Amino acid sequence: MPDDRRFSDEEIEHSLRDIGARMEYPTTPDVASTVRRKLDEEERSPEPRRILRWPPFLAPRWTAVAAALVVICVVALSPTLHTTLSDLFAPGPRAGSDAGSAARPESGASEARHKQEAGTASQAAGGTAADQGEAATSCSSPSIDAVPARAAAGAKFLLRGHDFSSGCGGGTPSRDVTILFRQDGRTWKLTTLDADRNMAFEAGLRVPAGAEPGPARVQAILRSGERTEERFIVLR
Amino acid sequence: MEETKLAARARAGDTAAYERLVRMHQAVAFRAAYLVTGDAPEAEDATQEAFIKAYRALDRFRPGAPFRPWLLTIVTNEARNRRRSAGRRAKLSLQAAAEGHVVPAPVSPEAAVVAAERREELLASVGELSEGERLVISYRYFLGLSEEETATTLGCARGTVKSRASRAIARLRKAMAREEDA
């Protein structure tokens, strides 16, 4: 049996550090530029990145059609499910009381748009309590719009945001929403703001002085990483 | 600009800031990947993919936390997966004595040869360790990471890093004694 006490732990550690200093590493490749190019390409790509790649025989539209057919068949063939769904969507007092409790609080001038939309939806559907309930509990994605959506570099524009909340059906207003102006791989941070109690915001901003004439995007990024954007045209 | 600010800007979608962050860490990331894969093109691919994954995961990065160990965790996982799918062990080598970074101590040529042989043997013995022990030794002594950083990078407790290093050194000591006797 070998006598391993000839080497102390310190000697081994010292030798290991010595090896570390002499290790033959290949030259570090410049991955920084490649990584940025890939990320910018991804950002510019009109199609969202697909996490799941579909094999050709399972093209999304055919899968969607097949899934819809299966659902229709199941509902049509199952009397119990049929009855349950009919009850669920039929107008009635129960749906009305649910709608009242789940309704999102709305007040203030900037909520006129929401009220108008809710009113229109309700009228179109005959103003049933069930419809109101469905509209109140639906989960809207945040959205922004720029007014005007075409302006020269350095010019002012108004950015309005809606439905910036932390969750569906009465979440808290989003905080630290980052507003970016992006064009051809360049990014300008315009501001960071908080949504008001109506989950909305309005901000007077300027088109970055360095922006070139042509298409650009204004992007709003929530702390959760969720983002929404609006097309913008930089004029000469 | 300091790392925390760059990370915050990158988190907000600023790819230029992220490029600077990548440039700051690409050398250590590539070396970490190379220590796992032992293959330069594989390590480059792993590093690149890890940086892209890290960008997408920036929302999960705790602002103000050190970026390097968080990044190295992603790099290590990516490199490990690639090495496993390639089904091979890392084979590392040392620079020729003339190219070494270490200033040689004034010893006789014979002693220098013996020392070089010992280093080669020791490195070969490191290659024989289990993956967990080998990574602890590689990151602690070859990359020069602290115990804390090594623990974060490998996703284990600091005590685990200590015990793995201790076990690994005991094995290396035995292996070196065997080589001496042979």
Chai-1 contact restraints between the chains, C-beta under 6 A:
chainA,res_idxA,chainB,res_idxB,connection_type,confidence,min_distance_angstrom,max_distance_angstrom,comment,restraint_id
A,P2,B,A177,contact,1.0,0.0,6.0,A-B,restraint_1
A,P2,B,R178,contact,1.0,0.0,6.0,A-B,restraint_2
A,P2,B,D181,contact,1.0,0.0,6.0,A-B,restraint_3
A,D3,B,A177,contact,1.0,0.0,6.0,A-B,restraint_4
A,D4,B,R173,contact,1.0,0.0,6.0,A-B,restraint_5
A,D4,B,K174,contact,1.0,0.0,6.0,A-B,restraint_6
A,D4,B,A177,contact,1.0,0.0,6.0,A-B,restraint_7
A,R6,B,A177,contact,1.0,0.0,6.0,A-B,restraint_8
A,F7,B,R173,contact,1.0,0.0,6.0,A-B,restraint_9
A,F7,B,M176,contact,1.0,0.0,6.0,A-B,restraint_10
A,D9,B,I169,contact,1.0,0.0,6.0,A-B,restraint_11
A,I12,B,I169,contact,1.0,0.0,6.0,A-B,restraint_12
A,I12,B,L172,contact,1.0,0.0,6.0,A-B,restraint_13
A,I12,B,R173,contact,1.0,0.0,6.0,A-B,restraint_14
A,S15,B,L122,contact,1.0,0.0,6.0,A-B,restraint_15
A,L16,B,Y141,contact,1.0,0.0,6.0,A-B,restraint_16
A,R17,B,Y141,contact,1.0,0.0,6.0,A-B,restraint_17
A,I19,B,R119,contact,1.0,0.0,6.0,A-B,restraint_18
A,I19,B,L123,contact,1.0,0.0,6.0,A-B,restraint_19
A,G20,B,Y141,contact,1.0,0.0,6.0,A-B,restraint_20
A,G20,B,F142,contact,1.0,0.0,6.0,A-B,restraint_21
A,A21,B,H101,contact,1.0,0.0,6.0,A-B,restraint_22
A,A21,B,V102,contact,1.0,0.0,6.0,A-B,restraint_23
A,R22,B,L94,contact,1.0,0.0,6.0,A-B,restraint_24
A,R22,B,Q95,contact,1.0,0.0,6.0,A-B,restraint_25
A,R22,B,G100,contact,1.0,0.0,6.0,A-B,restraint_26
A,M23,B,F142,contact,1.0,0.0,6.0,A-B,restraint_27
A,E24,B,S93,contact,1.0,0.0,6.0,A-B,restraint_28
A,E24,B,L94,contact,1.0,0.0,6.0,A-B,restraint_29
A,E24,B,Q95,contact,1.0,0.0,6.0,A-B,restraint_30
A,Y25,B,R31,contact,1.0,0.0,6.0,A-B,restraint_31
A,Y25,B,Y34,contact,1.0,0.0,6.0,A-B,restraint_32
A,P26,B,A40,contact,1.0,0.0,6.0,A-B,restraint_33
A,T28,B,A27,contact,1.0,0.0,6.0,A-B,restraint_34
A,T28,B,F30,contact,1.0,0.0,6.0,A-B,restraint_35
A,P29,B,E44,contact,1.0,0.0,6.0,A-B,restraint_36
A,V31,B,Q26,contact,1.0,0.0,6.0,A-B,restraint_37
A,V31,B,T47,contact,1.0,0.0,6.0,A-B,restraint_38
A,V31,B,Q48,contact,1.0,0.0,6.0,A-B,restraint_39
A,A32,B,E19,contact,1.0,0.0,6.0,A-B,restraint_40
A,A32,B,V22,contact,1.0,0.0,6.0,A-B,restraint_41
A,A32,B,R23,contact,1.0,0.0,6.0,A-B,restraint_42
A,A32,B,Q26,contact,1.0,0.0,6.0,A-B,restraint_43
A,T34,B,Q48,contact,1.0,0.0,6.0,A-B,restraint_44
A,V35,B,V22,contact,1.0,0.0,6.0,A-B,restraint_45
A,V35,B,F51,contact,1.0,0.0,6.0,A-B,restraint_46
A,V35,B,I52,contact,1.0,0.0,6.0,A-B,restraint_47
A,R36,B,T15,contact,1.0,0.0,6.0,A-B,restraint_48
A,R36,B,E19,contact,1.0,0.0,6.0,A-B,restraint_49
A,L39,B,T15,contact,1.0,0.0,6.0,A-B,restraint_50
A,L39,B,Y55,contact,1.0,0.0,6.0,A-B,restraint_51
A,D40,B,T15,contact,1.0,0.0,6.0,A-B,restraint_52
A,T178,B,A12,contact,1.0,0.0,6.0,A-B,restraint_53
A,L180,B,G13,contact,1.0,0.0,6.0,A-B,restraint_54
A,T187,B,D14,contact,1.0,0.0,6.0,A-B,restraint_55
A,I221,B,A12,contact,1.0,0.0,6.0,A-B,restraint_56
A,I221,B,G13,contact,1.0,0.0,6.0,A-B,restraint_57
A,G225,B,D59,contact,1.0,0.0,6.0,A-B,restraint_58
